[in-house]
Amino acid sequence: MQKKLFIGLLKSHRGIIGVSILAFLLSLTAIAVLVIPFDSYRLWNDPDYWINNPKTAAPFWTSYFGSKDFEHVSLDKNNAKITSEVSEGIRVDNFGFEINIQADDFPDDFMFFHSVNYGEIPPVLQIDITRPDNNTFTVYYSSLPTTSS
């Protein structure tokens, strides 16, 4: 019975296509188990990994098939131009990042992660954006929460 069914599948064009697709998918499964490192399964469920690779950020290769979207970029303190100055007892640290957007559209959003150690007086966090025409505007301004004693 099963042999007749298999022979019948191989005699029709649709049967050959179906068996070919199944064989291809089974081959991909076997190759994936052997080729993909085990560490990638751990990263798949790791929120710390995905915080730097958000699900709304399209992979870089999507720009090959249509409009050129802004590519996901992760910057840290090592990428910044850092300047510090003290005026009237107030220290101002400036972390400058230069990003050249070569895309058809602007980025949808951006995330800024910070870690700060401070005493009783909380610092103020201000994020400014300067456009190529030298217009600067503030997108975020807030004092950080006070430390609980």
N, C-alpha and C positions, 0 to 999 in steps of 0.2 A: 504494500500500500504506500509506504513512504517513498520507496524507490520509484514507483509510478508517478507520484506527485513531483518529485525532484526532476525526473525526466520530462514531465509535462511543462515544468517551469523553464527548463533549458531549451525547449522547442519554441517557446513564444518570445518575441522581442521584449515585451514588458517583464516577463519572468527573468530574462537575462539581465535586464537593467536593475530589477529589484534585488536579485542575488548579488550583483556587482556592488550595489550600494551597501548591502548588509556586510559583504566581505570587506569593503573599504572602511566602514565604521568599526568593525571588529579589529581590523589592523591598526587603526588610529588608537583604539583603546589599549591594545597591547603595547604599542610604541610609547604612549603617554606614561604607562606604568613603568616602563624601563628607562625612559629618557628624562622625565621631569624629576628634579631633585626633591627629596622628601621634605626639605626645608620650606619649599614653596607651599606645601599644604598647611604648615604652621603659620606662615605669613598670611594666608588667605583669611584666617579668623583672628588676626592680630590687629586690634584697633589702633595701636601705636603706629603700625605700618601705614594704615589707610588714612591717618590724619594728614600725612604728607602727600598722599595720592588720593584726593577726594573722588567720589564716584561721579561727580558732575564734570570732572576734568576729562576731556576726550583724549584718547591716545594720540601721540604725535603723528601717526601714520594716517589719521583720518583726513588731514589736509591734502593728501595726494589725490583724493577722490572728489573734491569739490572746492568750496570756498576755503580760504586759508584762515583758520581760527587761531586765536592766541594760544600758544603752546604752554602747558602747565610748567611753572617755574617755582622752585623752592630755593629761597635765599636764607642765609643765616648771618650771624655776626661777622663771620670771616669774609663775606662778600661786601660788607659795608665800608663806606668811607666814614671814619669816626672822628669827630671833633668834639673837644670839651672846652668849656670856658666857665670862669667863675666871675660873677658880678654881684656886688653887694651881698656876699655870703651865699648866693644861690648858684649852684652848679648846674650847668646845662650840658647834657650829652646829646650830640646829634649823630644819628646813624643814617647815612645817606646811601640809598640804593639807586642805581641808574639802570633802567630797563628800556630797551629799544623795542617797541612793539611793531613788528613787521607782520601785520595781520589785516584781514579785511574788516574786522570788527573789534570793538574794545573787549577787554576781559569782563566776564559776568560778575565776578566778585574777587575778593582777596582776603586772606586770613593773616593775622599777625599774632604770633605767639611770643610771649615775653615771660621772663622770670627775673624778679627783682628782689634784692634784699635791702630793707630800709628800716629806719628807726621809728620814732614816734610820729614824725611828720611825713605823711605819705607824699610820694612824688606825683607829678602830673604827667600823664601820657598824652602826647599830641601827635597826630599823624597828618602830615601835609603832603599834597601831591603838587608837583610843579610840571606843567605841560611844556612842550617844546617852544611855545610862544612866550615862555617865562611867566605865565599866569599861575599863581600859586593859590590853592584853596585848602582849607582844613577839612578833613573828612572825619576826624575823631578828636575829641578833647575831653578828658575826664581825669579826675584825681583817682588814684588807685585806692582800694579800701584800706582803712586803718588796721594796724595789727592789733590783735586781741591780747591783752596782758593777763 
